Amino acid sequence: MPENITNSEVIEKLVQAIADGFSNLHTDNDQLEKILQKQIDLHDQQIKVQELKNRKWSYATVIIIVSMVVIGYSFRKTINAFEEDMDVMKVKMTEMSGFMQSMSTNMADMKTSMATMQVSMNNMDHNMKQMSVDMQKMRIDMTTMSVDMRQMSNDMKLMRTHVGSMDYGMSLMTRDMGQMNTAISPLMGNMQRFIPIW
C-alpha cells in the first residue's frame, strides 16, 4: 500500500482526479449559478410579465370604469334628453288634442250647417217646384184673363154701342120732351084759367 502511495503516477492520477473533481465541481457550480441566474431571470421576467398583466388589468379596469362613467353620463344625458323630448311631446300631444277637439267641434258645426243648408236647399227646391206650379197656374189664369179681357173689350164695344144708342134715344127723348113741353105750355095756361086757386 505504501508503495502504491509513493508511486508518482498514482499520485499524479490522484492529483489529476482531484483536480478534475474540483474542476468539475467548479463547472457544476458555474452551471448551477447559470441555472440559478436563469431561474432568477425567468422569475424576474415572470414578475415583469405579472406586473405588466397587473398593469394591463389596472389599465383595463380604469378604462372600464371610465367607460362605464362615460356611458352612464351619456345614458343619463340621453335619458334627460328623452325625458325633455317626452315633455315636449306631451305638450305637443296636448296641443294636438286641443286642435283635434276644435276640429271635431268645427266638423260638427259644419255638419249642422250642411244639414241646415240641405234643409234650405230642399225647401228652395220645393218652393221652386211650387213656383213652377204657380207660374203654370198664372199662365192659365193669364190665358183665361186674356180671353176675359177680349170678352170684356167686346162687351165694352157693345156697351159703347148701347150707350150710343141710349144717348141717341135720350136726345130724341129730350127733343120729344121739349116738343111736349112746348105743346103742353098753352094747355097748362088755359087749364089754370079754369081751375080755381085756393
C-alpha positions in Angstrom: 0.0 0.0 0.0 2.7 2.5 0.8 4.3 1.5 -2.4 1.1 2.5 -4.2 1.0 5.7 -2.4 4.5 6.7 -3.2 4.1 5.8 -6.8 4.3 9.1 -8.6 1.9 8.0 -11.4 -0.7 7.2 -8.9 -0.2 10.5 -7.1 -0.4 12.3 -10.4 -3.5 10.5 -11.3 -4.9 11.1 -7.9 -4.0 14.8 -8.1 -5.4 14.9 -11.6 -8.6 13.2 -10.4 -8.9 15.6 -7.5 -8.1 18.5 -9.9 -10.7 17.1 -12.3 -13.1 16.7 -9.5 -12.6 20.3 -8.4 -12.8 21.4 -12.0 -16.0 19.5 -12.5 -17.2 20.9 -9.2 -16.3 24.4 -10.3 -18.0 23.7 -13.7 -21.0 22.3 -11.9 -21.1 25.4 -9.6 -20.9 27.7 -12.7 -23.6 25.7 -14.4 -25.6 25.8 -11.2 -25.1 29.5 -10.9 -26.1 29.9 -14.5 -29.2 27.8 -13.9 -30.0 29.8 -10.8 -29.4 33.0 -12.7 -31.6 31.8 -15.4 -34.2 30.9 -12.8 -33.8 34.3 -11.3 -34.1 36.0 -14.7 -37.1 33.8 -15.5 -38.6 34.7 -12.2 -37.9 38.4 -12.8 -39.4 38.1 -16.3 -42.4 36.3 -14.7 -42.7 39.1 -12.2 -42.4 41.7 -15.0 -45.0 39.8 -17.0 -47.2 39.6 -14.0 -46.7 43.3 -13.4 -47.5 44.0 -17.0 -50.6 41.8 -16.7 -51.5 43.6 -13.5 -50.9 47.0 -15.2 -52.9 45.9 -18.1 -55.7 44.8 -15.8 -55.4 48.0 -13.9 -55.5 50.0 -17.1 -58.4 47.8 -18.3 -60.1 48.4 -15.0 -59.5 52.1 -15.2 -60.7 52.1 -18.9 -63.7 50.0 -18.0 -64.5 52.4 -15.0 -64.0 55.5 -17.2 -66.1 53.9 -20.0 -68.8 53.0 -17.5 -68.8 56.5 -16.2 -68.9 58.0 -19.7 -71.6 55.5 -20.7 -73.5 56.3 -17.5 -73.2 60.0 -18.1 -74.1 59.6 -21.8 -77.0 57.3 -20.8 -78.1 59.9 -18.2 -77.9 62.7 -20.7 -79.8 60.5 -23.2 -82.5 59.8 -20.5 -82.7 63.5 -19.7 -82.9 64.4 -23.4 -85.5 61.7 -23.8 -87.5 63.0 -20.8 -87.3 66.5 -22.2 -88.4 65.2 -25.6 -91.2 63.3 -23.9 -92.3 66.5 -22.0 -92.2 68.4 -25.3 -94.1 65.5 -27.0 -96.7 65.6 -24.1 -97.2 69.4 -24.7 -97.5 68.8 -28.5 -99.9 65.9 -27.9 -102.0 68.2 -25.6 -102.0 70.9 -28.3 -102.8 68.3 -30.9 -105.6 67.0 -28.7 -106.9 70.6 -28.5 -106.7 71.0 -32.2 -108.4 67.7 -32.8 -111.2 68.7 -30.4 -111.5 72.1 -32.2 -111.6 70.3 -35.5 -114.2 67.9 -34.2 -116.3 70.8 -33.0 -115.8 72.6 -36.3 -116.7 69.4 -38.2 -119.9 69.0 -36.0 -120.8 72.7 -36.7 -120.0 72.1 -40.4 -122.2 69.0 -40.4 -125.0 71.0 -38.7 -124.6 73.8 -41.3 -124.6 71.3 -44.1 -127.8 69.8 -42.7 -129.3 73.2 -42.4 -128.2 74.0 -45.9 -129.6 70.7 -47.1 -132.9 71.6 -45.5 -132.8 75.1 -47.1 -132.0 73.5 -50.4 -134.9 71.1 -50.1 -137.2 74.0 -49.1 -135.8 76.0 -52.0 -136.4 73.1 -54.4 -139.9 72.7 -53.0 -140.5 76.4 -53.4 -139.1 76.3 -56.9 -141.5 73.5 -57.8 -144.4 75.3 -56.2 -143.4 78.5 -58.0 -143.3 76.5 -61.3 -146.8 75.2 -60.5 -147.9 78.7 -59.6 -146.4 80.0 -62.8 -148.2 77.4 -64.8 -151.4 78.4 -63.0 -150.6 82.0 -63.7 -150.1 81.2 -67.4 -153.5 79.5 -67.4 -155.0 82.4 -65.5 -153.4 84.9 -67.9 -154.7 82.9 -70.8 -158.2 82.9 -69.2 -157.8 86.6 -68.3 -156.8 87.4 -71.9 -159.9 85.6 -73.1 -161.9 87.5 -70.4 -160.2 90.8 -71.4 -161.1 90.2 -75.0 -164.7 89.4 -74.0 -164.7 92.5 -71.8 -163.4 94.5 -74.8 -166.2 93.1 -76.9 -168.7 93.9 -74.1 -167.3 97.4 -73.8 -167.7 97.8 -77.5 -171.3 96.6 -77.3 -171.8 98.9 -74.3 -170.5 101.8 -76.2 -172.9 100.8 -79.0 -175.7 100.6 -76.5 -174.6 103.8 -74.8 -174.5 105.5 -78.2 -178.0 104.2 -78.9 -179.2 105.2 -75.5 -177.6 108.6 -75.9 -179.3 108.9 -79.3 -182.6 107.8 -77.6 -182.1 110.3 -74.8 -181.5 113.0 -77.4 -184.7 112.0 -79.1 -186.5 111.9 -75.7 -185.2 115.3 -74.8 -186.4 116.6 -78.2 -189.7 115.0 -77.6 -189.9 116.4 -74.1 -189.1 119.8 -75.4 -191.8 119.5 -78.1 -194.2 118.1 -75.5 -193.4 121.0 -73.1 -194.0 123.4 -76.0 -197.3 121.7 -76.7 -198.4 121.5 -73.1 -197.5 125.0 -72.0 -200.5 126.7 -73.7 -202.7 123.9 -72.5 -201.5 124.4 -68.9 -202.1 128.1 -69.2 -205.6 127.5 -70.3 -206.2 125.0 -67.6 -205.1 127.5 -64.9 -207.8 129.8 -66.0 -210.5 127.2 -65.3 -209.0 125.7 -62.1 -209.6 128.0 -59.1 -206.7 128.8 -57.0 -207.2 128.3 -53.2 
